[in-house]
Protein backbone atom coordinates (compact mmCIF):
# COMPACT_ATOMS: atom_id res chain seq x y z
CA UNK A 1 0.00 0.00 0.00
CA UNK A 2 1.18 3.51 -0.80
CA UNK A 3 2.07 5.51 2.31
CA UNK A 4 1.20 9.18 2.67
CA UNK A 5 3.61 11.37 4.64
CA UNK A 6 1.95 14.68 5.51
CA UNK A 7 4.54 17.46 5.34
CA UNK A 8 4.12 19.80 8.30
CA UNK A 9 5.86 22.62 6.42
CA UNK A 10 2.41 23.46 5.04
CA UNK A 11 0.54 23.18 8.35
CA UNK A 12 -0.77 26.10 10.38
CA UNK A 13 1.77 26.16 13.23
CA UNK A 14 -0.55 28.28 15.38
CA UNK A 15 -2.86 25.25 15.36
CA UNK A 16 -0.23 22.53 15.11
CA UNK A 17 -1.83 20.03 17.49
CA UNK A 18 -5.17 20.29 15.69
CA UNK A 19 -3.45 20.10 12.31
CA UNK A 20 -1.69 16.89 13.29
CA UNK A 21 -4.92 15.41 14.65
CA UNK A 22 -6.66 16.33 11.40
CA UNK A 23 -4.23 14.47 9.14
CA UNK A 24 -4.01 11.54 11.56
CA UNK A 25 -7.77 11.14 11.44
CA UNK A 26 -7.66 11.72 7.69
CA UNK A 27 -5.47 8.66 7.19
CA UNK A 28 -1.91 9.98 6.93
CA UNK A 29 0.64 7.25 7.61
CA UNK A 30 3.68 9.39 8.51
CA UNK A 31 4.57 12.97 9.33
CA UNK A 32 7.37 14.59 7.34
CA UNK A 33 9.45 17.21 9.14
CA UNK A 34 11.22 19.63 6.80
CA UNK A 35 14.25 20.87 8.72
CA UNK A 36 16.00 23.81 7.01
CA UNK A 37 18.96 25.86 8.18
CA UNK A 38 18.98 28.89 5.85
CA UNK A 39 22.32 27.71 4.48
CA UNK A 40 21.91 24.40 2.65
CA UNK A 41 18.53 25.72 1.47
CA UNK A 42 17.32 29.35 1.42
CA UNK A 43 14.79 29.01 4.23
CA UNK A 44 14.71 28.36 7.98
CA UNK A 45 12.13 26.16 9.68
CA UNK A 46 12.62 24.41 13.03
CA UNK A 47 14.92 22.18 15.01
CA UNK A 48 14.90 19.25 17.46
CA UNK A 49 12.91 21.14 20.10
CA UNK A 50 9.86 21.35 17.82
CA UNK A 51 10.38 17.77 16.65
CA UNK A 52 10.23 16.69 20.29
CA UNK A 53 7.01 18.64 20.81
CA UNK A 54 5.49 16.96 17.73
CA UNK A 55 6.52 13.56 19.09
CA UNK A 56 4.46 14.22 22.24
CA UNK A 57 1.38 14.90 20.12
CA UNK A 58 1.44 11.86 17.83
CA UNK A 59 2.44 8.22 17.52
CA UNK A 60 2.79 8.44 13.73
CA UNK A 61 6.27 7.72 12.36
CA UNK A 62 8.33 10.91 11.99
CA UNK A 63 10.74 11.40 9.11
CA UNK A 64 13.15 14.22 9.98
CA UNK A 65 14.31 15.45 6.57
CA UNK A 66 17.51 17.34 7.36
CA UNK A 67 18.02 19.91 4.61
CA UNK A 68 20.99 21.30 6.49
CA UNK A 69 24.71 21.73 5.88
CA UNK A 70 25.93 19.62 8.83
CA UNK A 71 23.30 16.90 9.34
CA UNK A 72 25.53 14.61 11.40
CA UNK A 73 26.03 17.33 14.01
CA UNK A 74 22.29 17.50 14.69
CA UNK A 75 21.19 13.94 13.93
CA UNK A 76 21.68 12.76 17.56
CA UNK A 77 19.37 15.51 18.81
CA UNK A 78 16.67 14.56 16.33
CA UNK A 79 17.02 10.92 17.35
CA UNK A 80 16.58 11.90 20.99
CA UNK A 81 13.57 14.02 20.01
CA UNK A 82 11.80 10.92 18.75
CA UNK A 83 12.39 10.84 14.99
CA UNK A 84 11.92 7.39 13.47
CA UNK A 85 13.73 8.20 10.23
CA UNK A 86 16.57 10.67 9.80
CA UNK A 87 17.00 11.57 6.16
CA UNK A 88 20.13 13.40 5.06
CA UNK A 89 21.05 14.92 1.70
CA UNK A 90 23.71 13.32 -0.48
CA UNK A 91 24.83 16.82 -1.49
CA UNK A 92 25.71 17.72 2.12
CA UNK A 93 27.98 14.75 2.85
CA UNK A 94 31.35 13.63 1.50
CA UNK A 95 31.51 10.13 3.01
CA UNK A 96 27.98 8.80 2.64
CA UNK A 97 28.76 5.28 3.85
CA UNK A 98 30.17 6.59 7.12
CA UNK A 99 27.27 9.00 7.56
CA UNK A 100 24.67 6.28 7.11
CA UNK A 101 26.51 4.08 9.61
CA UNK A 102 26.53 6.92 12.15
CA UNK A 103 22.81 7.48 11.77
CA UNK A 104 22.04 3.79 12.22
CA UNK A 105 24.04 3.80 15.44
CA UNK A 106 21.45 6.26 16.77
CA UNK A 107 18.87 3.42 16.60
CA UNK A 108 16.81 5.17 13.93
CA UNK A 109 16.25 4.35 10.28
CA UNK A 110 18.57 6.00 7.78
CA UNK A 111 17.20 7.94 4.86
CA UNK A 112 19.06 9.49 1.95
CA UNK A 113 17.74 12.24 -0.32
CA UNK A 114 18.88 13.67 -3.64
CA UNK A 115 18.01 17.02 -5.22
CA UNK A 116 16.53 17.10 -8.74
CA UNK A 117 19.85 17.82 -10.45
CA UNK A 118 21.92 15.28 -8.48
CA UNK A 119 22.78 12.14 -10.49
CA UNK A 120 22.10 8.75 -8.95
CA UNK A 121 25.75 7.82 -9.49
CA UNK A 122 26.50 9.75 -6.31
CA UNK A 123 24.46 7.35 -4.16
CA UNK A 124 24.45 3.95 -5.88
CA UNK A 125 27.36 2.64 -3.82
CA UNK A 126 25.40 3.04 -0.57
CA UNK A 127 21.87 2.25 -1.75
CA UNK A 128 21.97 -1.20 -0.15
CA UNK A 129 22.52 0.21 3.33
CA UNK A 130 19.67 2.69 3.64
CA UNK A 131 16.06 2.32 4.82
CA UNK A 132 14.53 5.18 2.82
CA UNK A 133 15.45 6.81 -0.46
CA UNK A 134 13.87 10.23 -0.97
CA UNK A 135 13.76 11.75 -4.45
CA UNK A 136 13.17 15.50 -4.45
CA UNK A 137 10.70 16.47 -7.17
CA UNK A 138 11.16 20.20 -6.51
CA UNK A 139 14.18 22.29 -5.51
CA UNK A 140 14.19 22.09 -1.71
CA UNK A 141 13.53 25.13 0.42
CA UNK A 142 9.90 26.13 0.01
CA UNK A 143 6.53 24.40 -0.13
CA UNK A 144 3.98 24.73 -2.90
CA UNK A 145 6.36 24.31 -5.86
CA UNK A 146 5.49 22.66 -9.16
CA UNK A 147 6.27 18.95 -9.60
CA UNK A 148 9.29 18.13 -11.82
CA UNK A 149 8.37 14.97 -13.79
CA UNK A 150 11.92 14.49 -15.06
CA UNK A 151 12.97 13.10 -11.65
CA UNK A 152 10.71 10.07 -12.13
CA UNK A 153 13.52 8.33 -14.01
CA UNK A 154 15.37 8.18 -10.68
CA UNK A 155 12.38 6.56 -9.04
CA UNK A 156 12.19 3.99 -11.85
CA UNK A 157 15.90 3.21 -11.54
CA UNK A 158 15.71 2.68 -7.77
CA UNK A 159 12.60 0.54 -8.26
CA UNK A 160 14.54 -1.69 -10.67
CA UNK A 161 17.39 -2.00 -8.18
CA UNK A 162 14.89 -2.88 -5.46
CA UNK A 163 13.28 -5.52 -7.67
CA UNK A 164 16.77 -6.94 -8.23
CA UNK A 165 17.34 -7.18 -4.47
CA UNK A 166 20.03 -4.50 -4.38
CA UNK A 167 18.21 -2.35 -1.84
CA UNK A 168 15.34 -2.72 0.61
CA UNK A 169 14.83 1.03 0.94
CA UNK A 170 11.35 2.47 0.78
CA UNK A 171 11.16 4.76 -2.24
CA UNK A 172 9.80 8.19 -1.38
CA UNK A 173 9.16 11.34 -3.40
CA UNK A 174 8.75 14.89 -2.12
CA UNK A 175 7.59 18.05 -3.88
CA UNK A 176 4.50 19.09 -5.78
CA UNK A 177 2.62 15.90 -4.90
CA UNK A 178 -1.14 16.11 -5.44
CA UNK A 179 -3.82 13.68 -6.72
CA UNK A 180 -2.61 14.14 -10.33
CA UNK A 181 1.16 13.96 -9.85
CA UNK A 182 0.86 11.18 -7.27
CA UNK A 183 -0.42 8.85 -9.98
CA UNK A 184 2.77 9.44 -12.00
CA UNK A 185 4.90 8.86 -8.90
CA UNK A 186 3.08 5.65 -7.98
CA UNK A 187 3.36 4.31 -11.51
CA UNK A 188 7.11 4.99 -11.46
CA UNK A 189 7.47 2.98 -8.23
CA UNK A 190 7.22 5.50 -5.38
CA UNK A 191 5.97 3.94 -2.13
CA UNK A 192 5.93 6.96 0.19
CA UNK A 193 4.36 10.17 -1.11
CA UNK A 194 5.25 13.33 0.79
CA UNK A 195 2.46 15.88 0.44
CA UNK A 196 2.18 19.25 2.14
CA UNK A 197 0.16 21.98 0.46
CA UNK A 198 -2.12 19.45 -1.25
CA UNK A 199 -3.09 17.96 2.13
CA UNK A 200 -3.12 20.95 4.47
CA UNK A 201 -4.75 23.19 1.86
CA UNK A 202 -7.70 20.85 1.45
CA UNK A 203 -10.94 21.40 3.39
CA UNK A 204 -11.55 17.62 3.45
CA UNK A 205 -8.20 16.14 4.33
CA UNK A 206 -9.40 12.53 4.46
CA UNK A 207 -10.72 12.79 0.91
CA UNK A 208 -7.52 14.47 -0.29
CA UNK A 209 -5.27 11.86 1.34
CA UNK A 210 -7.37 9.12 -0.21
CA UNK A 211 -7.09 10.78 -3.63
CA UNK A 212 -3.32 11.12 -3.34
CA UNK A 213 -3.05 7.49 -2.28
CA UNK A 214 -4.98 6.54 -5.42
CA UNK A 215 -8.32 5.69 -3.88
C-alpha positions in Angstrom: 0.0 0.0 0.0 1.2 3.5 -0.8 2.1 5.5 2.3 1.2 9.2 2.7 3.6 11.4 4.6 2.0 14.7 5.5 4.5 17.5 5.3 4.1 19.8 8.3 5.9 22.6 6.4 2.4 23.5 5.0 0.5 23.2 8.3 -0.8 26.1 10.4 1.8 26.2 13.2 -0.5 28.3 15.4 -2.9 25.2 15.4 -0.2 22.5 15.1 -1.8 20.0 17.5 -5.2 20.3 15.7 -3.5 20.1 12.3 -1.7 16.9 13.3 -4.9 15.4 14.7 -6.7 16.3 11.4 -4.2 14.5 9.1 -4.0 11.5 11.6 -7.8 11.1 11.4 -7.7 11.7 7.7 -5.5 8.7 7.2 -1.9 10.0 6.9 0.6 7.3 7.6 3.7 9.4 8.5 4.6 13.0 9.3 7.4 14.6 7.3 9.5 17.2 9.1 11.2 19.6 6.8 14.3 20.9 8.7 16.0 23.8 7.0 19.0 25.9 8.2 19.0 28.9 5.8 22.3 27.7 4.5 21.9 24.4 2.7 18.5 25.7 1.5 17.3 29.3 1.4 14.8 29.0 4.2 14.7 28.4 8.0 12.1 26.2 9.7 12.6 24.4 13.0 14.9 22.2 15.0 14.9 19.3 17.5 12.9 21.1 20.1 9.9 21.3 17.8 10.4 17.8 16.7 10.2 16.7 20.3 7.0 18.6 20.8 5.5 17.0 17.7 6.5 13.6 19.1 4.5 14.2 22.2 1.4 14.9 20.1 1.4 11.9 17.8 2.4 8.2 17.5 2.8 8.4 13.7 6.3 7.7 12.4 8.3 10.9 12.0 10.7 11.4 9.1 13.1 14.2 10.0 14.3 15.4 6.6 17.5 17.3 7.4 18.0 19.9 4.6 21.0 21.3 6.5 24.7 21.7 5.9 25.9 19.6 8.8 23.3 16.9 9.3 25.5 14.6 11.4 26.0 17.3 14.0 22.3 17.5 14.7 21.2 13.9 13.9 21.7 12.8 17.6 19.4 15.5 18.8 16.7 14.6 16.3 17.0 10.9 17.3 16.6 11.9 21.0 13.6 14.0 20.0 11.8 10.9 18.7 12.4 10.8 15.0 11.9 7.4 13.5 13.7 8.2 10.2 16.6 10.7 9.8 17.0 11.6 6.2 20.1 13.4 5.1 21.1 14.9 1.7 23.7 13.3 -0.5 24.8 16.8 -1.5 25.7 17.7 2.1 28.0 14.7 2.9 31.3 13.6 1.5 31.5 10.1 3.0 28.0 8.8 2.6 28.8 5.3 3.9 30.2 6.6 7.1 27.3 9.0 7.6 24.7 6.3 7.1 26.5 4.1 9.6 26.5 6.9 12.2 22.8 7.5 11.8 22.0 3.8 12.2 24.0 3.8 15.4 21.4 6.3 16.8 18.9 3.4 16.6 16.8 5.2 13.9 16.3 4.3 10.3 18.6 6.0 7.8 17.2 7.9 4.9 19.1 9.5 1.9 17.7 12.2 -0.3 18.9 13.7 -3.6 18.0 17.0 -5.2 16.5 17.1 -8.7 19.9 17.8 -10.4 21.9 15.3 -8.5 22.8 12.1 -10.5 22.1 8.8 -9.0 25.8 7.8 -9.5 26.5 9.8 -6.3 24.5 7.3 -4.2 24.4 3.9 -5.9 27.4 2.6 -3.8 25.4 3.0 -0.6 21.9 2.2 -1.8 22.0 -1.2 -0.1 22.5 0.2 3.3 19.7 2.7 3.6 16.1 2.3 4.8 14.5 5.2 2.8 15.4 6.8 -0.5 13.9 10.2 -1.0 13.8 11.7 -4.5 13.2 15.5 -4.5 10.7 16.5 -7.2 11.2 20.2 -6.5 14.2 22.3 -5.5 14.2 22.1 -1.7 13.5 25.1 0.4 9.9 26.1 0.0 6.5 24.4 -0.1 4.0 24.7 -2.9 6.4 24.3 -5.9 5.5 22.7 -9.2 6.3 19.0 -9.6 9.3 18.1 -11.8 8.4 15.0 -13.8 11.9 14.5 -15.1 13.0 13.1 -11.7 10.7 10.1 -12.1 13.5 8.3 -14.0 15.4 8.2 -10.7 12.4 6.6 -9.0 12.2 4.0 -11.9 15.9 3.2 -11.5 15.7 2.7 -7.8 12.6 0.5 -8.3 14.5 -1.7 -10.7 17.4 -2.0 -8.2 14.9 -2.9 -5.5 13.3 -5.5 -7.7 16.8 -6.9 -8.2 17.3 -7.2 -4.5 20.0 -4.5 -4.4 18.2 -2.3 -1.8 15.3 -2.7 0.6 14.8 1.0 0.9 11.3 2.5 0.8 11.2 4.8 -2.2 9.8 8.2 -1.4 9.2 11.3 -3.4 8.8 14.9 -2.1 7.6 18.0 -3.9 4.5 19.1 -5.8 2.6 15.9 -4.9 -1.1 16.1 -5.4 -3.8 13.7 -6.7 -2.6 14.1 -10.3 1.2 14.0 -9.8 0.9 11.2 -7.3 -0.4 8.8 -10.0 2.8 9.4 -12.0 4.9 8.9 -8.9 3.1 5.6 -8.0 3.4 4.3 -11.5 7.1 5.0 -11.5 7.5 3.0 -8.2 7.2 5.5 -5.4 6.0 3.9 -2.1 5.9 7.0 0.2 4.4 10.2 -1.1 5.3 13.3 0.8 2.5 15.9 0.4 2.2 19.2 2.1 0.2 22.0 0.5 -2.1 19.5 -1.2 -3.1 18.0 2.1 -3.1 21.0 4.5 -4.7 23.2 1.9 -7.7 20.8 1.4 -10.9 21.4 3.4 -11.5 17.6 3.4 -8.2 16.1 4.3 -9.4 12.5 4.5 -10.7 12.8 0.9 -7.5 14.5 -0.3 -5.3 11.9 1.3 -7.4 9.1 -0.2 -7.1 10.8 -3.6 -3.3 11.1 -3.3 -3.0 7.5 -2.3 -5.0 6.5 -5.4 -8.3 5.7 -3.9 
